[in-house]
Amino acid sequence: MGAAEYPGRWNHQYTKVIYTADSLALAELELLTKLNGSDLLKAYVYFQVTVDNNALIALDLDDLPDGWYNEPPNNISRDIGEAWVRSQESVGLLLPSIVVPQQQICILNPEHSQFTDAVNYGEAVNCVFDQRLK
């Protein structure tokens, strides 16, 4: 529910999406860009998620308008995510990461009619961060 409570890069407030990454390392880097200190790191868990390939669509760097990468995020990228959620075109949308543009994040639409059939996830695992990361 966190993404619905606070606007993210790819969603406006009150829009339910789940942010994922194509690797645990990228997920941790994305998380670290949002935290002001390392105290909260002890509270995080991760889930291994698999999504059926036919339930995904992708946007590449060339597909995105100028300003999608602005910091802090703005409506340029949020409107793209909002349009995708409303379209119900797919369960997941693959997008370039801001932190490592050569890798992908994936936002999932938990309210898509095919979500429970297309998305599988494992048990929660405590994240272990190197103490040098702050």
N, C-alpha and C positions, 0 to 999 in steps of 0.2 A: 504493500500500500504506500510505501515511501515515495515512489515516483508520482503517484496520484496526488499526494499531499503537497509536493513541491515541484515546480516546473523543472524539467531537465533539458538537456540539449535537444531531445527529439520529442518532447511532449509538453503540452500546457498543463497547468494545474487542473486536477480532477480527472485527467485522462489516465486510465490504468494501463501501464506497460511494465514489462520486466526487462531490465537491462542485463545482457549477458555478454561474454567475450569468447573469442575462439581459443583462448588458453587461460589457464589460471594465472600465469605471469601477467598477461595483459589485464585481466580483471583486477589484480592487485595494484598495478600501476594506475589504472583508471580510478580506483578507490583512493589511492594516496593523493591524487590531485585534488580531491574534495575535502580532505581532512586537515584540520589546523594543528593536529598533534597526534602522537602515536598512542595515547591512552585508550582510545576507542578500538584500536586494532584487536585487542584481546576479545572483543565481543563478536567478531565476525566469524561466520561459517560460510562454506561454499557447498554447492551442489554440482555434481556432474550432470549436464543436461544434454540430451540428444533430441534433435528435431528432424523429422522426415524431410529429405531434400526437396520433395515436391511441395512442401508447405512453406518454402522460403522463396523470397525474391531478393535481388541485390541491387544496390545503387553503388556505382563506382565514383571515384573522385570526379571524373569527367561529367557525371550526371548531376552533380550538385552545383548550386549557384554560388557566386562569390559571397562571402560573408557567413557561410554555414559554420565555419570554424571559429567565429568571433568568441572572445572571452570577455565578459561572461556571455553565456549562450543567449541568443535572442530569438525573435519570432521567425527569422529566416529558416532556421533548422526546425524549430518547433512546428511551424506550419506544414513542413514536409511530413513529419511524423504524424501530425493530426490528420492530414489528408489520407495517409496510408491506413491509420486505424479506422477511419470512417469508411474507406473503400472496401474493407473486409477482403482485400485481394489475396492476402496470405496470412498465415499464422505468425511468420517471422519476417523481419526486414533486416538484411545484412547491410552494414554501413561501414565506411572507413573509421578507424579510431582516430581521435584527435591526437592522442599521445604517441601512437605508432601508426601513421597513416597506411603503412604497408600491410597492416593486420586489420581484422574486422571485429566489430562488435555486432551483436544482434539484439534488436528489440523484439520482444514477443508480445502479442496481443492476447491476454488471458481471457478476454471475452469473445474471442473468435469461436465460431461454432465447431471448428475442427481442433481446437486447442488440446483437449484431453486425448484425442486420437493421435495427434502428431507430435506431442511433446512427452518425453519421458525423463525422469530425473531420479537420481540416487538419494541416498541418505545424507543428512547434513554432516559435514566434517569441519572441525575447528580449523581455522586458518592459523598458520604459524608463519609469522613474519620475522625476517632477520632484524635483530634489534638495532642495526645501523640505519634502518629505514625510519624516517620520521615524517 
